[in-house]
Amino acid sequence: MTPETVIDIGMQAMKVTALLAAPLLLSALVVGLLVGMFQAATQINEMTLTFVPKLIVVALVILIAGPKLLSTMLGFTTGLIERIPELIG
């Protein structure tokens, strides 16, 4: 296995990781910004007001995008396992 192959596998792994994390992180970011603006406008400083909506939205995103995220991860893993003979020798 050459160094270029290792770098290629690492780059693919980082791409898959970004694709898997992006929907969850972006949805939590949007909800956090909206709740933060609401808190600034109403001057309500309650910690559960930020945590509970983020938790609910992230759970909904996992339910909605979960099958797509799982198929992405499964495709990467299957491709990597299928390339084992090529990588070994």
Secondary structure, DSSP 8 states (H G I E B T S, - for coil): --HHHHHHHHHHHHHHHHHHHHHHHHHHHHHHHHHHHHHHHHT---THHHHHHHHHHHHHHHHHHHHHHHHHHHHHHHHHHHTHHHHH-
